């Protein structure tokens, strides 16, 4: 089926769901049949047959949409061994900020392996459930990428890997491989980062490496000014607690921001937050205005504060789970809904508060919340009571 017709069908969920279900069943029935591919990638679990050559435009991009839970493995070395075929890699990103952070250890390893190959980045230009264009600003700071472009994409209503990134092709130079950044995200996967290493044919690390962040030699004026403000308020404080208690992915905002912040202040801490709702009138509280800071500047501020004061994070499962690992900060992670794949996102710096025992997380890293410690937010999400969050924080980090 032509890609244009496929995109039209999948633009309507009521058409897309039955079509993808039927497509998957047909695929299962014919999985033994050889599928034409280029030598630089293979579909997981498929009978792939190298067919496309550099003389064919199909050589330079993935040949068909993926099936649900199907994965792709790249063999970039095979493409580079084809004489005169490949001039560079065009990595296509359609993901959120936290998703991007999980990818960061991969790019340094790939650049070591292919130091003379240009890396271009292509980023979705719109906000949706899958994508944040802020990823482009982070990639512009990443020294492993020479250029960053934006494209107008559309999320697939059922299979995130089939994001419509066809608009990116117009800016991809001739001879560059179009390489969508896929990872395998399932209960069977050890960690999302390890999955990415596997995707790109890199040696698998024993443990998932933490995210990598890049900061300028000198802080931006807004970072320097805020650093001075915090220094002026830290007299006698035990340390700083940074709060990120909202999540774009789950459309969640913690409803007890004020009570939790006041509880931490009463215990002698200075509190900073990127989530609104705290006691802004209190001199021991500072709300970070995300309209004045880029996300990277927020991370830079925390990296600088860490050098001077004890610094802790309390965060729901969102951007700052990964960011806290990259910054090396102790994190009380509030898992506010049951996600059996949460071990894909976990790092050892995170103490996980949960009402569900996760078999693939270390038991000693889970704080099991009793029923009286939370209330229902909606059918799937819970709200932890602020006095209990304070109790767990003091139990883990107060000493």
HUTANOR-V955977 format. One record per residue. RES is the residue in one small letter. PHI is phi in whole degrees, -180 to 180 (999 if undefined). Layout:
RES_PHI / RES_PHI
This chain:
x_999 / x_-58 / x_-61 / x_-64 / x_-68 / x_-60 / x_-65 / x_-65 / x_-63 / x_-82 / x_-78 / x_-115 / x_-60 / x_-66 / x_-90 / x_-67 / x_-61 / x_-64 / x_-64 / x_-67 / x_-64 / x_-65 / x_-63 / x_-65 / x_-64 / x_-63 / x_-63 / x_-64 / x_-72 / x_-116 / x_-65 / x_-75 / x_-76 / x_-60 / x_-109 / x_-70 / x_-139 / x_-89 / x_-72 / x_-95 / x_-151 / x_-144 / x_-85 / x_-63 / x_78 / x_-109 / x_-85 / x_-87 / x_-132 / x_-63 / x_-132 / x_-66 / x_-118 / x_-60 / x_-78 / x_-112 / x_-61 / x_-63 / x_-59 / x_-94 / x_-150 / x_-61 / x_-81 / x_-156 / x_-65 / x_-87 / x_-95 / x_-60 / x_69 / x_-78 / x_-129 / x_-118 / x_-115 / x_-93 / x_-126 / x_-62 / x_-58 / x_-64 / x_-67 / x_-70 / x_-78 / x_-78 / x_-55 / x_69 / x_-84 / x_-110 / x_-108 / x_180 / x_-112 / x_-108 / x_-84 / x_-107 / x_-110 / x_-139 / x_-162 / x_-88 / x_-64 / x_-62 / x_-58 / x_-62 / x_-57 / x_-65 / x_-81 / x_-60 / x_-65 / x_-70 / x_-68 / x_-64 / x_-68 / x_-67 / x_-68 / x_-63 / x_-76 / x_-127 / x_-67 / x_-103 / x_-98 / x_-65 / x_-109 / x_-109 / x_-116 / x_-126 / x_-125 / x_-60 / x_-89 / x_-125 / x_-84 / x_-152 / x_-63 / x_-92 / x_-121 / x_-133 / x_-67 / x_-62 / x_-55 / x_-62 / x_-66 / x_-69 / x_-66 / x_-65 / x_-90 / x_-83 / x_-69 / x_-86 / x_-114 / x_-81 / x_-143 / x_-129 / x_-124 / x_-120 / x_-135 / x_-94 / x_-117 / x_-138 / x_-73 / x_-79 / x_-73 / x_-127 / x_-121 / x_-62 / x_-68 / x_-96 / x_-52 / x_-81 / x_-109 / x_-61 / x_-65 / x_-67 / x_-62 / x_-65 / x_-103 / x_-83 / x_-64 / x_-62 / x_89 / x_-93 / x_-76 / x_-87 / x_-118 / x_-63 / x_-87 / x_-103 / x_-135 / x_-94 / x_-129 / x_-145 / x_-64 / x_-82 / x_-80 / x_-65 / x_-161 / x_-60 / x_-66 / x_-63 / x_-61 / x_-67 / x_-59 / x_-66 / x_-55 / x_-96 / x_68 / x_-94 / x_-57 / x_-77 / x_-73 / x_-66 / x_-130 / x_-66 / x_-67 / x_-69 / x_-58 / x_-113 / x_-119 / x_-124 / x_-122 / x_-72 / x_-59 / x_-118 / x_-67 / x_-63 / x_-53 / x_-66 / x_-71 / x_-62 / x_-65 / x_-67 / x_-59 / x_-65 / x_-61 / x_-65 / x_-56 / x_-72 / x_-108 / x_-92 / x_-58 / x_80 / x_-77 / x_-69 / x_166 / x_-118 / x_-116 / x_-102 / x_-112 / x_-135 / x_-123 / x_-138 / x_-142 / x_-67 / x_-63 / x_-102 / x_54 / x_-119 / x_-133 / x_-65 / x_-85 / x_-115 / x_-57 / x_-62 / x_-63 / x_-67 / x_-61 / x_-64 / x_-63 / x_-68 / x_-63 / x_-62 / x_-85 / x_98 / x_-105 / x_-91 / x_-117 / x_-121 / x_-152 / x_-103 / x_-99 / x_-74 / x_114 / x_-84 / x_-81 / x_-65 / x_-79 / x_-85 / x_-69 / x_-96 / x_-131 / x_-138 / x_-96 / x_-80 / x_-82 / x_-70 / x_-79 / x_-98 / x_-108 / x_-78 / x_-63 / x_-66 / x_-68 / x_-62 / x_-63 / x_-64 / x_-58 / x_-65 / x_-61 / x_-73 / x_-65 / x_-60 / x_-70 / x_-114 / x_-139 / x_-62 / x_-134 / x_-130 / x_-125 / x_-120 / x_-146 / x_-74 / x_-70 / x_-159 / x_-55 / x_-81 / x_-66 / x_-69 / x_-62 / x_-64 / x_-68 / x_-64 / x_-90 / x_70 / x_-109 / x_-62 / x_-132 / x_-89 / x_-93 / x_-92 / x_-87 / x_-92 / x_-155 / x_-81 / x_-131 / x_-70 / x_-103 / x_-64 / x_-64 / x_-66 / x_-113 / x_-92 / x_-126 / x_-63 / x_-77 / x_-103 / x_-93 / x_-95 / x_-87 / x_-154 / x_-98 / x_-133 / x_-84 / x_-92 / x_-69 / x_-102 / x_-104 / x_-56 / x_-60 / x_-71 / x_-98 / x_-113 / x_-101 / x_-79 / x_-83 / x_-72 / x_-56 / x_-76 / x_-94 / x_-150 / x_-130 / x_-71 / x_-92 / x_-154 / x_-63 / x_-114 / x_-109 / x_-120 / x_-112 / x_-78 / x_-68 / x_-62 / x_-67 / x_-74 / x_-61 / x_-63 / x_-60 / x_-66 / x_-62 / x_-66 / x_-65 / x_-89 / x_-122 / x_-68 / x_-88
